[in-house]
Amino acid sequence: MLRLWPFVRPVRARLLGAASVAVVASSMGLVMPLVLKWIVDGPVADRDSAGVWLGAGVLLAVGAGEAVLFGLRRWLVARPLAGVEAAMRSALYRHVQRLPVGFHDRWSTGQLLSRGTGDLQLLRMFLAFGLTFLVVNTATIAIGLGILLTQDWTLGLILTAPVLPLIWLCAVFEARYTRAARSVQDQTGDLTTVVEESILGIRVIKGFGRHRSQARAFQALSGRLAAMEIEKARLLAGIWLVILALPELFLGGALILGVIQVADGALTAGTLVAFMTTAMALRWPVETIGFLLALCNEAATATDRFFEVMDTPAPPELNAPGGGADEAEGGEGLRFENVTFRYPDAPPGSPPVLDGLDLHVRPGETLALVGGTGSGKTTLLSLVPRLYEVTGGRITLDGTDIAGLTREEVRRRVAVAFEEPTLFSATVRENVLMGADTPPDGAAPDDESLRRALRISQADGFVGALPQGALTQVGEQGLSLSGGQRQRLALARAVVGRPRFLVLDDPLSALDVHTEARVEAALREVLAGTTALVVAHRPSTVQLADRVALLSGGRVAALGTHAELLAGSEEYRYLMTGRREGVSAR
């Protein structure tokens, strides 16, 4: 948990101040037994009512001072620790955004959400309460034991006797509770994933009548989580039982011995009152040991889970070696040189998805990618904007290796539109303009770019019919729109920034034939001045391309125009027409 120090360091002064104030406040509570001793052995024994009133006034002042100091402690830590939590959440969000797509392929959304919400709330609670009171209670117990030994060392030794057994029991408890706490936090992430998937997939669940099976899956996970929570409660109850009972037994023994000493005249009544009052004041710091241990273990587990994500290395951001968006037009276009790619979590020895692929998209050319399922078309497209990094070989944009460009620069040159369009809980305008460059002065992109993009994607008609036009909120995942509408907005987002390079993954698959024809006609305007790589599954989309590349076995099996490949490649002809040589498709 020392790794939290970089986040805590900016507020260390206020945290130290809060701990110091709390120690002083707790120490003031230990002053009260000494005042009581003075009252009992002095004014009470002497029947001095004025002295009793004076002592009562001192007790009132000490109690009021203690209350004020505890309030000051809370004020000192509330705002800065909320800032620490916010800083950690921002750091986690930034890091997750920088991590490669392969990381998100392996991690469930629910696990990331639980780390960014519940785990960080646990850490804030620990820093605000647990850490402070670990210091305060330790100091209080040490000071209190010193006072007890000063009052009467024999009685003090009796009360210190359970310390070593308690330390051993706490160590055993810590090991078991840590395992239970980690299991609970991991299962919470799994449960969050199930809930998220059930909400996002509600149409599928309802459409197939799978609500009962989903409910059973949820109940099974929820039941396991509840069982682990009960296990945590059982462990905590056990340690609390020991922490409460063991000191009480020794406290009773000390009381009996003290009464005997008072009866024998070896101890004054005031001293016994002060001793027992001090011992009772130490009950709360001792009793909270179990709770603080539990909180510490949960916070330590939350810290582990937080840094599991933060320790995942993000690809380094390189400085571009020169050139930029203003390189001369008519460069080398987009080139793949001996590109090999294998997914990071692929089994050892499995063949690569792309194996020594060579391909050149000329400047201003539109090249269609065609291939069977699993041939690597979408993977190849994902390498261009560096959603994945090549395993071998290189990819160049106008002669510049993309590995030597910052991701910001690569994605400023390359625009993408995927077959499964993703929209955000924002307006149509905000979703589309995500693909536009922000002007140097920081102003919003102009509406003319928005209108042009909507016109090219043939989205201007239905957007104009929305209740607030382009300012209409599309809802989570854009599910308030049809599949074709979402796909057209994703296409508009890809073309709004007038990119040098355009990567389209079957961007028209959800459109009807009439809308597809209109979009294709409008797209020709964009493709005429753009170097484009387009995954195509239908002949109508292939017609947009100047040339076609057939992918097979991780390589380019054939390259040429649509007509040339129809005439010369049986595999291409089968993909486009469904017919093999001499065999009619039924």
N, C-alpha and C positions, 0 to 999 in steps of 0.2 A: 504493500500500500504506500510505500515511500515514493512510488512512481507517480502518485498524485501530486507530488510537491510542485512541479511546474505550473499546475493549475491553481494551487493554493498560495504559491509564493506572492502574487500581487496583493493578497489580502492578509498576509501573515501578521502584520502589525495589529489589525483588528482582532484576529483570532487569538493572538497572544494576550492582547488586552482583555478580551472576554474571559479567557482562562484565568488570568490574574485576578480579575474582578470576582469571578466565581469562587476562587480559592479564598479570597478575603472574606466573601460573604459566608462561605461555609465555616471559616475559622471564627467568625463572629458568633455563629451558632454554638461553638465550643466555649465561648466566653461565658455564656449563660450559666453553665454549671458552677463556674468559679464565683459568679455573682450570687448564686443560690447558697453556696458554701458560706460566703461572707454574711448573708442575711441570717442563715440558720445559726451559725456559731457566734454571730455578733448581735444585731438588733433583736432577733427572736429570743436568744438566750438571755439578753439583758432587758427584755420587755420594753425595747425602745421603738415606739410606734413611728416616730419621725424617721428613724433609720430604715424601718420596713418600707415606708412610703418612698424613701430615697432609692432603696434597692429596686422597688417596683418600677420607678421611673427609669432607672438604668436599664432594666430588662426590656421595657417598652421601647426605649431608644435603640437598643441593640437589635431588637426584632424588626423595627421599622427600617433601620439601616441595612439589615440583611435583605429585606424585601426589595428595597430600592436597588441594591447592588445586583440582585438576580434579574430584575427588570432591565437594568443597564446591560447585563450580559446578553440577554435576548436581543436587545436593540443592536448591539455591536455585531452580532453574527448574522442576523436575518438577511439584510440586503447583500452583503458581500458573498455569502454562501449561495444565495440565489444566482448571483453573477458567476460563481464557480460552476454551478450546474449548467448554466447557459453556455459558458465557454466550453465545457466538455461536450455538450450536445452539439455545438457548432463545429468543434474539431472532429467529432465523429461523423457528422454529416459531410463535411468537406472531404474527409478521407474516403468515405464510402463513394462519393462522387468521382474521386480520382482512381479508385480501384478498377481493374480491368473487368470486362464483361464476364470473363471466366469465373471471377470470384462470385458474381451475382448468380451465375448458373448453379453454383454449388451451395450457396447459402439461401435459406428460406427467408422470406420477408418478415415473418413473425419473429424469428430469432433476432434480426436486426432491430425491429421495432421494440422488442422487450429490452434490448441493451440500451437503446436511446431514450427509453422512458422509465420503466420500473427500476432498472439497475441504477440509473443516475439519481433517481429520487431516493433510493436507499443510501447512496453515497452522500447526498446532501444531508439526510437525516443523521448519518454517522458523524459527519464533520460538524454539524450544528449541535448535536446532542451527545452522541457517543464519545467522540474524541475529547470534548470538553470535560465531560464527567468522568472519563477515565483518569484524566489529570486531577480533577477536583476531588474525586473520591479517594484516589490514592493518597493525595496530600492530606485529606481530612482524616483518613484512617491512620496515617503515620503520625500526624499531630495529636490525634485523639489518644492513640496508644501511648505516646509520650506523656500526655497529661495523666493518663491512668496510672502509669508506672510511677509518676511523680507523687500522685496522691497516696498510693499504697502499692508497693512493688509486688507483694505477695498476691493481692487480688488481681493486679495487672497481668502477672504471669499466667494466672488461671485463664484469663480471657484471651491471651495470645496462644494458648495451647492448640486450638483448632486450626491455626493458620496453615501449617504444613499439610494436614489431611485435605483441607479445602483446595490448596494449590494442586495437589495430585488429582483430586476429583475434577477440578476445572479443566485440567489438561486432557483427561479422558473424555470429558464432555465435548471439548472443542473439536477433537478429531472426529467424533461421530456426528456432531452437529454440522460440521463443514460439508461432509458428504451429503447429508440430507438437504442442506441449503442449496448446494449446487444442483442437486436433482430437481428441486422445486423450481429454481430459476430456469433451468433448461426446459422443463416440462411446460412452464408458463409460455416460453417462446413457441413451443410446438402447438400449444392450444391457441395462441394468437394466430398462428399460421392457418389452422383449421377454420377459425372464425373468419379470417380475411378471405380465404378461398371460398367459403360458403356464401359470403356476401357478394363477392365479385362474380361468382358462378351461379347466382340464384336462378337465372333463366334456364341454365342446363339442369339444375336440380329439380326445378318445377316441371320443366319440359319432359324429363324422364321419370318423374315421380320418385326421386331418390331422397326425399326429405327424411324418410325414416332411417335409411342407411347412414346418411350424414349425421342424423341425430345420435345414432348408436356410436358412430366414430367419436363424436364430440363427448358423449357421456363416458366412453371408455377412457379417453384422455383426461377428462375432468375428474373421473373417479380415481385415477392414478395420482393426479395432482392432489386431490383431497386426502388420499391415504398418506402421501408424503408430508402434507401439512400437519396431519394428525401425529405422524412420527416426530416431526419437529416439536409439536406441542408436548408430546410425551417426554422427550428428552429435556425440554425446558422445565417441565413440571418436576422431573426427577432432580435436576440440579437445584431448583429452587427449594424443594423439600429439604435437601441436605443443607443448603446455605442458611435456610431459616431455622431448622431444628437444631443443628449442631451448636451454633453460638448461643442459642437460647438455653441449652442444657448447662453450658459452662457459665452463662450469666446467672442462672439460678444457683449454681454452686457458689459463685462469688458473692451473691447476695446473702446466702445462709452464713458463710464465713464472716462476712462483714458485720452482720447483725450480732454474731457471737462476739466479735472484737469490740463492738460498741458496748455490749452488755458487760464485757470485762473491763471496759475503760481504756482499751488499747487504741481505740479509734473514736474520733468525735463524730457526732451525728451529722454535722455539716459536711465532714469529709465523705461519709458514706453517701449522703444525698448527692454531693458533687460527683462522686465516682459513678453512682448508678445513673445519674442524669447524663453524664458524658457517655457512658456505655450505651444508653438508650439513643443518644444522638448519633452514635455510630451504626445503629441498626440499619438505617436507610442506605448509607453507602455500601454496607455489606450485602444487604438484601438485593440491591440492584446489580450485583456482580453477574448474576445469571443472565439478566436482560442485556447488560452491556456486552457480555461474551457473545450472546446470540447475535446482537447487532453488529459486533465487530466481525464475526465470521461471515455474516451475510454481506457486509460491506467488502470484505476481502474477496469473496466469491464474485461479487458484482464488479470489482476492480479487475479480476482475472478475465471475466467475460468482456469487459470494455476493451482491455488491451489485446485480447485475442483478435479483435477486429483491427485495432490501431496498429498492431505489430505486423499485419499482413502488408508486405511491401507493395507500394504503388510504383508503377513504372516511372523512372526518373524523367523529369521534364528537361529536354535538351534545348540549348540555344540554337536557333536556326543558323546554319553556317553561311548565310548570305542569301541574297535574293529574297523575294517576298511576293506579295500579291500583285506587285506591279511588274513582274518579269515580262519580257517581251511576248506578245501574242505570237502564236504559231510556233511554239516550242516543240518539245518532243511528245507532248501528250501524256498519256498514262501507259506505263510499261511495267509488266511483271517479268522478272528475270529469275528463272530457276527457283520459283517460289515453292517452298515446302511448308506444310502446316499440319500439326497434330495437336488436338485439344489437350490442355494441361492435365486433365484427369483421365485421359485415355489409358486403357490397360497397357502395360509394358509389352512391347513387341507387336502391337497392333499396327496395321498399315496406316500411313498418314492419309488425311482427307485430301490434301493436295500434294502431289509428288513431282517436283521438278517442273512446274508449270511455267511456260513462256507464252506471253501474249502482249501485243502492242495495240493500244487504241490510239489512233492518229489524232492530232489536234483537230478539234471541230467535228470529229467522227462520232457516230452513235453505233455502238457495238452491242448486239444482243447475245446473251448467254443462254444456251439451251442445253438441257441434259436431263437424264432420268432422275428419279428421286434418290437423294443421297450422293449425287455426283459432285457436290461441293460448290454449287452456284451461289447460294446465300453466304456460305463461308467465305468465298472469294470476295464477294461484295463487302463483307464485314471487315476485311483486312484493309481496305482502302482508307476509311476514316479512322483506322487504328482502334477499332473496337476490340480486335485481337491483334497480337503481334505475330509476325511471321516466324516460323521455326527455322527456316533457312531461306536463302536467296534474298531478294529485295524488291521493293516497289518504288517507282519513281514518278513524280509529278513534274513534267517539263524538265526532266533530267536531274531533279533533286530527290535524293533518297528520303522517303517520308520518315525514316527512323532518325534523321538528323533535323527534322522540323519539330517544333513544339506542337502538341496536340491542338492548341488553340489555332495555330497557323494552318495545320492540316484541315481542321474542321471549318476554317474560314474559306478555304479553297473548295472543299468538297461538301456538297449537300446530299442528303440521303432521304429516301422514302421507302418504308418497309411494307411488305404485304399485309402485315397486321398493324394497322395504324394505332398509335398511342396518342390520345388527347388528354389534356390536364383539366382540372377543375378551375377553369378560367373562361374568359370570353373567347368567341371565335377570333376576334382581332388579336388577342394575346397569344393564342395558340399558333396562328399563322405567322405572326411576326417574330416568333422564336427563331425562325430561319433567316431573319434579316440581320445584317451587320448594324450595330449601334453606331451612329455617326460620331466622329471625334469629339464633338461638343457635348455628347451625352444625351442629346435630344432624341425623342422617339422617332422611329422611322416614319416616313411620310405615308399618307393614306393612298397615294397614287400607286405605290408598290403593292399595297394590300389589294387594291381593286384589280390591278393587272394579274396578280397571282390567282385571285378568285376567278377571274375571267378565263385564264388558261386552264385551270382545273375544272371549269364548268360548275363552280360552286357558287357563283354570284347569284344565280336564280334562287336557290333554296335559302341562302343566307339572307337575301333581301326579304324573304317571306317570314323569317323568324321574328318573334315579338319585338326585339330590340335590334334587329339587324346584326351587324358584326359585333355589337356590344352584348349580345345574348350569351349568358353562361351556358356552357355545354354539359356541365355536370361531370361527376367522376367518371373517368375513362371515356367520356363522350358518349355514354350509353343512351342519352336522350336522342341521339341521331341514329340514322340507319347505317349499316355497314358501308354502303356506297358513299354516303355523305361524309363519314369519317375518313374514308380513303381519299376522297377529293380534297378535304382540308389538309391531310398529310401531304398530298402532292403539292398543294398551294404553299405549304410551309417549305417544301424543298426548293421551289423555284422562285420564291419571293426575293431572295437575296442575289439573284442573277449570278449563280455560282460559275466558276471556271470549269469545275468538274461535277457531274451529276451521276449519282448512283441510285438506281431504281430497282427495287425487288418486286417484280410483277405488280406494278402500281395500279393496274386497272382490273384486277381479278374480281372485284365486287360490283363492277358496273354492268348495267344492261347494255346490249349491243348498240343502242342508239346513243346513249350517253358516252359510251366508249368511243364511238366514231367521232363525236364532237370534241372529246378530250384529246384524241389523237391528232385531230386537225389543228387544235390550238397548241399542242405540244411541239408540233413541227417548228413553230416560231421560236421556241426556246432551244430545241435541240440543234437548230441551224447554227447557233453561235456557241455551243457548249460541247465539251468532250464528255460523252455519256456512256455509261455501262449499265445495261438494262437486262434483268432476268426476265425471260419471256417463256410463257407456256402455251400461248395461242398464236396462230398465224397472224392474226390482226395486229398483235403487239410487235411481232417480228418485222412487220412491214414498216415500222418506224425506223428500223436500223439500216445503216449503210452496209454493214457486214454482220455475219453471224458466226459465233464460235460454239462448237459442240464440245461439251465437257464429258469425259468418260474416263473412269479409272484414275481420277485426280489429275488428268492432263487434258490438253486441247487435242481432241481426236480429229477434228476437221474444222476448217476455217474458210469462209467464202461468203458470197451473197446467198440470199434465201433460195434463189433459183438454182444456183450452182450446187448447193448442198442437197436440195431436193433431187437433183439429177444424179449426184455422185455419192451420196451417203445413205445406205439403207437404214442405219440407226436413226438418222435425222428424219428421214421420210416417215419412219414408223412413229416417231414422237409427234410429228406435225399432223399426220393423216390417220394414224392408227392402222396402217396397212403395211404389211411386209411384202417383199418381192414375190409376186405370184399368188398372194393370199389376200382375199378380201375380208375386211373386218365386218363382222355381223353386228 
